[in-house]
Amino acid sequence: MAAELVQLAPGTQVERWTIEKKLGEGGFGAVYRCYDATGKYALKVEGINEQIQVLKMEVFVLAELTKRGSRHFCRIEDKGRYGNFNYVVMTLVGKSLQDLRKGSPGQKLTIACSLSVGIQALEALEDLHNIGYLHRDVKPGNYTIGRAELNELRKVYILDFGMARKFTNEQGVIRKPRQAAGFRGTVRYAPIACHQQKDLSRKDDVETWIYMQVELTASRLPWKDIQDMKQVGDYKQRVRNPAYTAELFPPPCPSGELRQILSMVDSLQYFDAPNYQAIYQLMRGALQNCGQPEFPYDHPEREKLLKNSRNYFLDWECNGPAAHVLL
């Protein structure tokens, strides 16, 4: 069945929410900027006749994370059904890491900035895994920074849980892997297990995070221009050979640390939990050794913060760079 795209004109009222503009649309619905008396938010809509109810998963995951006081996730402000669509209102965030990377010199973040946002991106995955869910579509386009007017340019959010999957049962026990699983995610960033049509686990989200980290730091992955899914999977296997690993971690990537992280992840089996703390330690070590100051984040959006929120920068200097990341 074709997607039932919901189109809302500026000024449309959805309960107490007034539509301001469309922010984007995908296969399952659209996202709008909206507002009420308390401020601006994001409103996601999805037709009630969609065969795959993505918003239902989104609401369930975010509600669970809110109960845990998790970091790096949008907060649900409202949800319901209106006319021929379901909607959810949540935190309005800033630009995606993909847009920030493309807007930066050389289409890459500086090493210090990429390492710092990478730590936060992994924190988000750890929190998601801790409630028993896999993301299965980790990529720069599914992470954003916060909004300048809320002094959140250094905070990273993870978005879009339409492909998320519960990997534990109601007792918290990890489910046995399925014999075969369809491809989930984005070919460029997908883990090797996905190319092999295997059921995914926590290690696969982290493998995908590594590929994202490389792209943020070096501007591209070595298989970027390959269209064939099998060839991309073969290339990912190839760079596991020590003779070719340098192709995956070109300068300015901290190749020593990333090689160790890749080795740790590749050694894991389906039921194993990633050693997040060991990965954070390696990332923080790379951050300390990179020779660049972490303050301030170097993405283009920082200029808005510099112009609009000088006091926030002063507060940052007083309390140390991204203290919430480095503690």
N, C-alpha and C positions, 0 to 999 in steps of 0.2 A: 504493500500500500504506500502511495506517495506521501511524503511528509505534509502535514497540515500546517502550513506556515501561518502564524498569527500576526497580522499587521495592525499596529496601533499608531494612529496619527498623534503628533504633538498636541497636548491639551486634553487628550482622552483621559477620562477618570476611571480608575480601577479601584473600587472601594474608596479608601481615603487617599490613594496614591494618584498623582497627576503625572502623566507621561511627558517628559521633556524632549527626548530624542532617542532614536535607535542607536545602539552601540555596535551591534553586530548580529549575525544570524548564522545558524548551522543547519545540519540535517534534521534536527529534532525540534527546533524552535528559534526564538530570538531573545535578545537581551536589550533592555531599554534603561536609560537613565530616568529616574522618577524622583519625586520629592513630595514631602508633606510638611507640616509645621515644624518638624524636628530636624529636617535637613534633607540631603540628597542620598539616594540609594540606587542599587541595581535591581531591576525587576526582570526575572526570567519567566518566559511564557512557553507553554507547550500545549498543543491541541489535545483535547480529551480523547480523541480517537487514535492517537499514536499507538502503534503496536508495541513499541518499546517506551515505557514510561521512565525517561531519564530523570525528571525532576523528583520522582518518588525516591530514587536512590540518593540523589543529592540531599534532599531534606533529611533522610534517615541518617546518612553519614554525618552531616553537619550537626544534627541534634545530639548524636552520640559524642562527638568531639566537644561540643559545648558543655556537656555534663562533666567531662574530664578536665575542663579548663585548659584545653589544648592551645598551642601556639600556632600562628600562621594560617588561620582559617577564618573565612567570613562568618559573620553572625547572622542568623536568620531573624528578620524583623517581623515578617508576616508571611502567611501562605494561605492558599484557598483555591476555590473554583469561581470563575466569573464568566458568564456566558458560555462560549464554546472552548474555553481553555482553562488550564490550571496555571497557577502562578506562584512564585516565591519571591519575596523581597529580602534582599540581603545587603551586606556591607558593599559600598561602592569603592572599588580599588583603583589604582593607577595603571600605568602602562605595563605591558608584559615584558618579561626579560628578553623575549625575542625582539620586540620593538626597540628596547633599550640597546641591545647589542647592535642591531642594524643601524641605529642612529649614532653610534659611537665611532670615533676614529678607527679606521681599519676594520670596522664592523666587529669589534671585540671590546670587551671590558678590560681594564688593566688587571694585572694578575692579582693585586691586593683586593680589588673590588670583586672579581669573580670568585676568589676563594671565600670571601666573607659571605656573599650571597649564596654560595654553594653550601656552606655550613647550615645556613637557615633552611635551604631547600631540603637538605637531608633531615633536619629536625622535623620538618613537616611530614616526611615519609615515616620517620620513626613513630610519631604520634599516631599516624593513620594505621600503621602496623600494630600498634599497641591496643587498638580497639578491634583488631581482627580483620582489617580490610587491606587489600592491595589496590593501588591506583591503576596500574596497567596502561597508563598513557602519559608517563613522565616526559616532559619536554619543555623548552623555554617558553613556548606559547601558553602553557598551563600554569605558569608562575607569574606573579605580578609584584610590583612594589605598591606601597600604600599611596595615599594622596598627600600632596604638598600642604594643602590647607589644614590637614589634620596632623601635620608634622610626622608623617609616616613614610617618608621616602626611603628610609633605611630598613623598613620592615618588609619582609617577603611573605607573600600569601601563595598558597597552592589552590588551584581551582579545578572545576570540572571533574565530577565523580561519576559520569555517565558510564564509564567502563570499569568502575570499581567492582571488586568481587570479594565477598566474605570468604576467608580461607579457614575460619574456625567454626565449630558448631556452637550450639547454645551453652555448652559446658566449657567452651574455650579451648577445646581440643582441635588440633589441626586436622583438617579433612585429608583423606588420602587423595593423591593426585589422580585425575582422570586419565584414562588410557590415551585419549587424544583430545586436543583442544584447538578450536579455530584461532586464526591470527587475530590478536588484539593489539591496538596501539598504532604507532606511526613507524613505518618501515625504517626511516633514518635512525631512530633512537631505540628500536625494539631490541630486546635481549636475544641472545642466541637461541634460548629455549623456545621463544616465540616463532622463530624461523623453522624450528624443528617440530612445530605443532604440539609442543609439550605443555602441560599445565604449569602455570607460573606460580612463583612463590616470592617471598620477601627479597631473596637475593636478586631476583630479576628486576624488581623496581630499583634496587641500588645499582645494578649494572647499567640500567638506562640512565640513571642519575650521572654516572661516570661519563657517558657519552655527551650528555648535556653540558657537563662541566668543561669538557674539552672544547665544545663549540663556543661557549661563552668566553673562554680564555684565548683560543687560537683562531676563532672566526669560522671554522669549518671542520667537518669530519672528513676523513680521507675518502669515504665512499659517497660523498655528497652528490656527485654527478652520475652515479649509477642508478638506473631506473629499475632493473630487474631485481625482484625480491630475493631470489636465490643467490645471485651474485653478491648482493649486499651481505647476506648471511655468511657466504664463503669468505668475504673480506674480513668480517668480524672474527671468524675463526683464524684467518691468516695472521692477524696482528697478535694472536696469542703466542705465536712463535717468537722467541726472544730476538731472532734476527730481524723481525719486522715490527716489533712493538714501538720502535721510535716513530713509525708512521702514524700511530694513534696519538702519541704525546709529543708533538713538535714544540719547539720553543714558541712562546714563553711558558708552556705548561711546566709545572713542577714534576718532571717525569719520574724522579725517584719516588716521591710520595704516591703519585697516581699508579705507578707500577705495583707498589705494595698493596694499595687498595684493590686494584684489579685482581691481584693474586689471591688476596683474602676472599674476595667475592667468588672467584672461580672455584675455590676449594670447597665452597658450601654445597650441601645437598638440599633437596626440597624441604625437608622439615627443619633445617637449621636456621637459627636466628642470626642475622648479621651482627657483628660486633661494632655497633654504632660508635661507642666511646673510643675505640681504637681508631676508627676513621676520623672522628673529630680531632683526635690528638695529632694525627698525621696532617690534617688540613691546617690546624693551628700552627704546627711546626713549619709548614710551607709558608704560611702567612708571616711568621716571624722572620723567616730567612729570605723572603723575596726582595728585600731592599726597598720596598715602597711603603709609604704610610697608608694605613687603612682609612684614615680620616682625610678628607670626606669621601664618601662614595663618589666615583667619578662619572657615573652615567649622566646623560644630558639633563635629566630632570632635576639634578641637584641645583642647577642655576635658579630654578623657581624657588627652591628652598632658601638659597642664598639671598635672593631679592626680598622674599616675603617673610622669612622667619629667621632673621639673624640671631635672635635670642636662642633659638633651638640649636644652632651651631655652637653658641657659647656654652650651652648646657652640655652638649656632646663633648666639648673639649674638657670641661670640668670633670665629667664623669668617666672619661676614657672612651676610646673608639669602640662603638658597638659593644658596649659592656654586656648586653644581654646575650650576645653571641659567644663572647670569650670566657664567660664565667664557667 
